[in-house]
Amino acid sequence: MKYRVFNFNPGPSTLPLEVLKTVQRELLDFQGTGMSILEISHRSTQFEDINNTANSLLKDLMGLGNGYHILFIGGGASSQFSNIPQNFLKQGMTANYIDTGTWASKAIKEAEKIGNVFVVASSKGKNYNYIPDFTSKDFTKDAAYVHITSNNTIKGTQFQCLPDTGSIPLFADLSSDICSKNMNYKQYSLFYAGAQKNLGPSGVTVVGIRKEVLENNKDNLPTMVDYNTHAKKNSLFNTPPVFAIYILKLVLEWIKNNGGLSGIEKVNRQKKDLIYNLLDSHSDFFKPTAEKNSRSWMNITFRLPSEELEMKFISEGAANGLIGLKGHRSIGGIRVSLYNAMTLEGAEAVSELMNSFIKKYG
């Protein structure tokens, strides 16, 4: 292999090179078993150790302690859109949602099939380019939970601080920014995330649930929908996504070895500041699509003066090993995804491309 490109795809996204080398080294013979991790039984002691280690690492990194169940399940984050209301939206109660983009609106649509839903606030009227304001007074009195999507990959927005929901459980889709910074994750009663952006490959979804919250979920649920099914069996009720959990464990070890969430946050802050400072310094040429007080650390979205220039930016980037800079098909433009495994050098390479475009076309 001559070189690796900088992969800015929004998911599946780039993985740490150190992790990929470990996978390569262990792929044919995992820990002397004579089998690949792709072949190993999920009932084996080797996989039990992987599963338990990943569970403990995630709890430790996020500062959760023993008050949470951590589940590793299939189906993607999108499956949780319906699983959550099936488990927690009881009759006579209302699920409260904040509508901040495509994935939030999809979660709302699924919940509406299960029971009563109230949209507390929405930024749809301005094409989801900001995080709307709301207070606890806006929640319904019969709220079962409040659901947010912490980061919006398509529109490039992110909650800058968590809402105060008081005694109402706060649920969150953290798919795009889980473990990207040091924060109090105990504020969430439930969180979930597809691993394929910050934690590993596609195929495994992380679900964290406060234990006392799970004790009060609904009865008589379909077996695979019931979170208790997976919690009681330590995510081993059925065959889990073994390979994806194995890589997730390696990524969590990589995070720990790089200073934990504080170390990851430091680098992520440098990356996003580098790009946003350049955007703000040349606002007559680069047009960020998200309002300044709602900007995402993970997905930086902007437009150039013309679609023709945007296509040149994307093609020149690809020619120089910068892959995946095209904005989502629904909005176009440019999207720079700076997930955990994207290096500072990758962000610097994007800034060099931006500077060259300013000189040539600005």
C-alpha positions as CSV (number, residue, x, y, z in Angstrom):
1,M,0.0,0.0,0.0
2,K,1.6,3.3,-1.1
3,Y,-0.5,5.6,1.0
4,R,-3.8,6.1,2.8
5,V,-6.2,8.8,1.8
6,F,-7.9,11.1,4.2
7,N,-11.4,9.7,4.4
8,F,-14.0,12.3,5.3
9,N,-17.0,10.1,4.5
10,P,-19.7,10.6,7.1
11,G,-20.2,6.9,7.8
12,P,-18.9,4.3,7.6
13,S,-16.0,6.7,8.4
14,T,-12.3,6.5,8.9
15,L,-10.8,4.2,11.6
16,P,-7.6,4.6,13.5
17,L,-4.7,3.2,11.4
18,E,-3.3,1.6,14.6
19,V,-6.6,-0.3,15.0
20,L,-6.6,-1.5,11.4
21,K,-3.1,-2.8,11.8
22,T,-4.1,-4.8,14.9
23,V,-7.1,-6.3,13.0
24,Q,-4.8,-7.2,10.1
25,R,-2.3,-8.8,12.4
26,E,-4.9,-10.8,14.3
27,L,-7.3,-11.6,11.5
28,L,-6.2,-15.2,10.5
29,D,-5.4,-16.4,14.0
30,F,-7.0,-14.7,17.0
31,Q,-5.1,-15.2,20.2
32,G,-3.7,-18.6,19.1
33,T,-7.2,-20.1,18.6
34,G,-6.3,-21.1,15.0
35,M,-9.5,-19.3,14.0
36,S,-10.3,-15.8,12.7
37,I,-12.3,-13.5,14.9
38,L,-14.8,-13.7,12.0
39,E,-15.2,-17.4,12.8
40,I,-15.1,-17.4,16.6
41,S,-18.1,-18.4,18.6
42,H,-19.9,-15.7,20.4
43,R,-20.2,-18.2,23.3
44,S,-16.4,-18.6,23.5
45,T,-14.3,-17.3,26.5
46,Q,-12.4,-15.2,24.0
47,F,-15.4,-13.3,22.8
48,E,-16.9,-13.1,26.2
49,D,-13.7,-11.2,27.2
50,I,-14.0,-8.9,24.2
51,N,-17.6,-8.2,25.0
52,N,-17.0,-7.5,28.7
53,T,-13.9,-5.4,28.0
54,A,-15.8,-3.2,25.5
55,N,-18.6,-2.8,27.9
56,S,-16.3,-1.7,30.8
57,L,-14.2,0.6,28.6
58,L,-17.2,2.5,27.4
59,K,-18.6,2.9,30.9
60,D,-15.2,4.1,32.2
61,L,-14.6,6.5,29.3
62,M,-18.1,8.0,29.6
63,G,-18.0,8.1,33.4
64,L,-21.2,6.1,33.7
65,G,-20.3,3.8,36.6
66,N,-22.5,0.8,37.3
67,G,-25.8,2.6,37.0
68,Y,-26.2,1.8,33.3
69,H,-26.8,-1.1,31.1
70,I,-24.6,-1.0,27.9
71,L,-26.0,-3.0,25.0
72,F,-24.3,-4.0,21.8
73,I,-27.0,-4.8,19.3
74,G,-27.7,-4.9,15.6
75,G,-30.2,-3.1,13.5
76,G,-28.6,0.3,13.4
77,A,-29.5,3.5,15.2
78,S,-32.6,3.7,13.0
79,S,-34.1,0.6,14.7
80,Q,-34.0,2.5,18.0
81,F,-36.4,5.1,16.5
82,S,-39.2,2.6,17.0
83,N,-37.7,0.5,19.8
84,I,-37.6,3.5,22.2
85,P,-41.3,4.4,22.1
86,Q,-42.3,0.7,22.1
87,N,-40.3,0.3,25.4
88,F,-41.1,3.6,27.1
89,L,-44.1,5.4,25.5
90,K,-46.8,4.2,27.8
91,Q,-50.6,4.7,27.3
92,G,-51.7,8.1,28.5
93,M,-48.2,9.6,28.1
94,T,-46.6,11.7,25.4
95,A,-43.2,11.5,23.9
96,N,-41.5,14.9,23.5
97,Y,-39.1,15.4,20.6
98,I,-36.9,18.2,19.4
99,D,-36.9,18.3,15.6
100,T,-33.4,19.4,14.4
101,G,-33.0,17.6,11.1
102,T,-33.4,14.5,8.9
103,W,-32.7,11.9,11.6
104,A,-34.7,13.6,14.3
105,S,-37.7,13.8,11.9
106,K,-37.4,10.1,11.1
107,A,-37.3,9.3,14.8
108,I,-40.5,11.4,15.2
109,K,-42.2,9.6,12.4
110,E,-41.5,6.2,13.9
111,A,-42.7,7.3,17.4
112,E,-46.0,8.6,15.9
113,K,-46.7,5.0,14.8
114,I,-46.5,3.9,18.5
115,G,-48.3,6.6,20.5
116,N,-48.7,10.3,21.2
117,V,-45.9,12.6,20.1
118,F,-45.4,16.3,20.7
119,V,-42.8,18.3,18.9
120,V,-41.5,20.7,21.5
121,A,-39.4,22.8,19.0
122,S,-38.3,22.6,15.4
123,S,-35.8,24.4,13.1
124,K,-37.5,23.0,10.0
125,G,-38.7,26.4,9.0
126,K,-35.1,27.6,8.4
127,N,-34.0,24.3,6.7
128,Y,-32.6,23.0,10.0
129,N,-29.7,25.4,10.0
130,Y,-29.8,26.0,13.8
131,I,-30.7,24.3,17.1
132,P,-34.0,25.8,18.3
133,D,-34.5,27.3,21.8
134,F,-36.9,25.7,24.3
135,T,-37.3,25.4,28.0
136,S,-38.7,22.9,30.4
137,K,-42.0,24.9,30.4
138,D,-42.5,23.7,26.8
139,F,-42.6,20.0,27.7
140,T,-46.0,18.4,28.1
141,K,-47.1,17.5,31.6
142,D,-47.5,13.9,30.6
143,A,-44.0,13.6,29.0
144,A,-42.7,10.0,28.9
145,Y,-39.3,11.3,27.8
146,V,-37.6,14.1,25.8
147,H,-35.6,13.0,22.8
148,I,-32.9,14.9,21.0
149,T,-30.5,14.2,18.2
150,S,-27.3,15.7,19.6
151,N,-25.5,16.2,16.2
152,N,-27.0,16.5,12.8
153,T,-24.7,15.1,10.1
154,I,-26.5,16.5,7.1
155,K,-27.1,20.1,8.2
156,G,-23.9,20.5,10.3
157,T,-25.6,21.5,13.6
158,Q,-25.0,20.3,17.1
159,F,-26.4,21.0,20.6
160,Q,-23.9,23.2,22.4
161,C,-25.3,22.3,25.8
162,L,-27.8,19.8,27.0
163,P,-31.4,20.8,27.8
164,D,-32.5,20.7,31.4
165,T,-35.4,18.2,31.4
166,G,-35.8,18.1,35.2
167,S,-37.4,14.8,36.3
168,I,-38.3,13.9,32.7
169,P,-35.8,11.3,31.2
170,L,-33.6,12.7,28.5
171,F,-33.0,10.3,25.6
172,A,-30.6,11.0,22.8
173,D,-29.3,9.8,19.4
174,L,-25.5,10.3,19.8
175,S,-24.6,8.5,16.6
176,S,-22.5,11.4,15.2
177,D,-20.7,12.7,18.3
178,I,-20.6,10.0,21.0
179,C,-17.2,10.1,22.8
180,S,-16.0,13.1,20.9
181,K,-15.6,15.3,23.9
182,N,-15.5,15.1,27.7
183,M,-18.9,15.7,29.2
184,N,-21.4,14.5,31.8
185,Y,-23.0,11.6,30.0
186,K,-25.0,10.8,33.1
187,Q,-27.4,13.5,32.1
188,Y,-28.8,11.0,29.6
189,S,-31.3,8.4,30.8
190,L,-30.9,6.6,27.5
191,F,-28.5,7.1,24.6
192,Y,-27.8,5.2,21.4
193,A,-25.4,5.4,18.6
194,G,-24.4,3.6,15.4
195,A,-20.7,2.8,15.9
196,Q,-19.7,3.7,12.3
197,K,-18.7,7.3,12.9
198,N,-16.8,7.6,16.2
199,L,-16.5,4.1,17.7
200,G,-16.0,1.5,15.0
201,P,-17.4,-0.1,11.9
202,S,-21.0,-0.4,10.8
203,G,-23.0,-3.3,12.1
204,V,-23.2,-2.6,15.8
205,T,-25.3,-0.1,17.7
206,V,-24.4,1.0,21.2
207,V,-27.4,1.6,23.6
208,G,-26.9,2.9,27.1
209,I,-29.8,2.8,29.5
210,R,-30.0,3.9,33.1
211,K,-30.9,0.8,35.1
212,E,-33.9,2.3,37.0
213,V,-35.3,3.6,33.7
214,L,-35.2,0.2,32.1
215,E,-37.0,-1.3,35.2
216,N,-40.0,0.8,34.2
217,N,-40.3,-0.1,30.5
218,K,-43.5,-1.6,29.1
219,D,-44.5,-5.2,29.6
220,N,-45.4,-7.9,27.0
221,L,-43.1,-6.5,24.2
222,P,-41.8,-8.6,21.3
223,T,-38.7,-10.4,22.5
224,M,-36.1,-8.7,20.3
225,V,-37.7,-5.2,20.8
226,D,-37.5,-5.5,24.6
227,Y,-34.3,-3.9,25.9
228,N,-34.5,-6.2,28.9
229,T,-33.9,-9.2,26.6
230,H,-30.5,-7.9,25.7
231,A,-29.6,-6.4,29.1
232,K,-30.3,-9.7,31.0
233,K,-28.1,-11.6,28.6
234,N,-25.3,-9.1,28.4
235,S,-26.0,-8.5,24.7
236,L,-25.7,-12.3,24.0
237,F,-29.3,-13.3,23.7
238,N,-28.7,-14.1,20.0
239,T,-25.6,-14.0,17.9
240,P,-24.3,-10.4,18.1
241,P,-22.2,-8.6,15.5
242,V,-19.0,-10.2,16.7
243,F,-16.5,-8.6,14.3
244,A,-17.9,-5.1,14.8
245,I,-17.8,-5.4,18.6
246,Y,-14.2,-6.6,18.4
247,I,-13.2,-3.5,16.4
248,L,-15.3,-1.3,18.7
249,K,-13.2,-2.7,21.7
250,L,-10.0,-1.8,19.8
251,V,-11.2,1.7,19.1
252,L,-12.1,2.2,22.7
253,E,-8.7,1.1,23.8
254,W,-7.2,3.5,21.2
255,I,-9.3,6.4,22.8
256,K,-8.1,5.4,26.3
257,N,-4.5,5.3,25.1
258,N,-4.8,8.8,23.6
259,G,-5.8,10.6,26.7
260,G,-9.4,9.4,27.0
261,L,-12.2,11.7,26.1
262,S,-10.2,14.8,27.3
263,G,-7.4,13.9,24.8
264,I,-9.9,13.2,22.0
265,E,-11.6,16.5,22.7
266,K,-8.4,18.5,22.6
267,V,-7.6,17.2,19.1
268,N,-11.2,17.5,17.9
269,R,-11.2,21.2,19.1
270,Q,-8.1,21.9,17.1
271,K,-9.5,20.3,14.0
272,K,-12.8,22.2,14.0
273,D,-11.2,25.5,15.0
274,L,-8.8,25.2,12.1
275,I,-11.6,24.9,9.5
276,Y,-14.1,27.3,11.1
277,N,-11.5,30.0,11.6
278,L,-10.7,29.8,7.9
279,L,-14.4,29.9,7.0
280,D,-14.9,33.0,9.1
281,S,-11.8,34.7,7.8
282,H,-13.1,34.4,4.2
283,S,-16.9,34.6,4.7
284,D,-17.2,36.4,1.3
285,F,-16.1,33.2,-0.4
286,F,-17.0,30.3,2.0
287,K,-20.6,30.3,3.2
288,P,-21.2,28.1,6.3
289,T,-24.7,26.6,6.2
290,A,-25.2,26.4,10.0
291,E,-25.7,29.4,12.3
292,K,-22.6,30.2,14.3
293,N,-24.1,29.3,17.7
294,S,-25.2,25.9,16.5
295,R,-22.2,24.7,14.6
296,S,-21.2,21.0,14.7
297,W,-17.7,19.9,15.7
298,M,-18.1,16.7,13.7
299,N,-19.6,17.8,10.4
300,I,-18.6,21.2,9.0
301,T,-20.9,22.2,6.1
302,F,-20.5,25.1,3.7
303,R,-21.1,26.4,0.2
304,L,-18.8,28.0,-2.4
305,P,-19.9,30.8,-4.7
306,S,-21.1,28.3,-7.3
307,E,-21.9,24.7,-7.8
308,E,-19.2,24.5,-10.5
309,L,-16.6,25.6,-7.9
310,E,-17.9,23.1,-5.4
311,M,-17.4,20.3,-7.9
312,K,-13.9,21.5,-8.6
313,F,-13.2,21.6,-4.9
314,I,-14.4,18.0,-4.5
315,S,-12.5,16.7,-7.5
316,E,-9.3,18.5,-6.6
317,G,-9.6,17.2,-3.1
318,A,-10.0,13.7,-4.4
319,A,-7.0,14.1,-6.6
320,N,-5.0,15.0,-3.6
321,G,-6.2,12.1,-1.4
322,L,-9.1,14.0,0.3
323,I,-12.1,11.7,-0.1
324,G,-15.7,12.2,0.9
325,L,-16.0,16.0,0.9
326,K,-19.2,16.1,-1.1
327,G,-22.2,17.4,0.9
328,H,-25.3,15.3,1.4
329,R,-27.3,14.8,-1.7
330,S,-30.3,16.6,-0.2
331,I,-28.4,19.9,0.2
332,G,-25.2,19.8,-1.8
333,G,-22.2,21.9,-1.0
334,I,-19.2,20.7,1.0
335,R,-19.1,18.6,4.2
336,V,-16.0,18.0,6.2
337,S,-16.6,15.2,8.7
338,L,-14.0,15.3,11.5
339,Y,-14.8,12.2,13.5
340,N,-12.5,11.0,16.2
341,A,-10.2,9.0,14.0
342,M,-9.6,11.8,11.5
343,T,-6.2,13.2,12.3
344,L,-5.2,16.8,12.7
345,E,-3.1,16.3,9.5
346,G,-6.3,15.6,7.7
347,A,-7.9,18.8,8.8
348,E,-4.7,20.7,7.8
349,A,-4.9,19.1,4.4
350,V,-8.4,20.4,4.0
351,S,-7.3,23.9,5.1
352,E,-4.5,23.9,2.5
353,L,-7.1,23.0,-0.2
354,M,-9.3,25.8,1.0
355,N,-6.5,28.3,0.9
356,S,-5.5,27.3,-2.6
357,F,-9.0,27.8,-3.7
358,I,-9.2,31.3,-2.2
359,K,-6.0,32.2,-4.1
360,K,-7.2,30.8,-7.4
361,Y,-10.9,31.8,-7.3
362,G,-11.5,34.2,-4.5
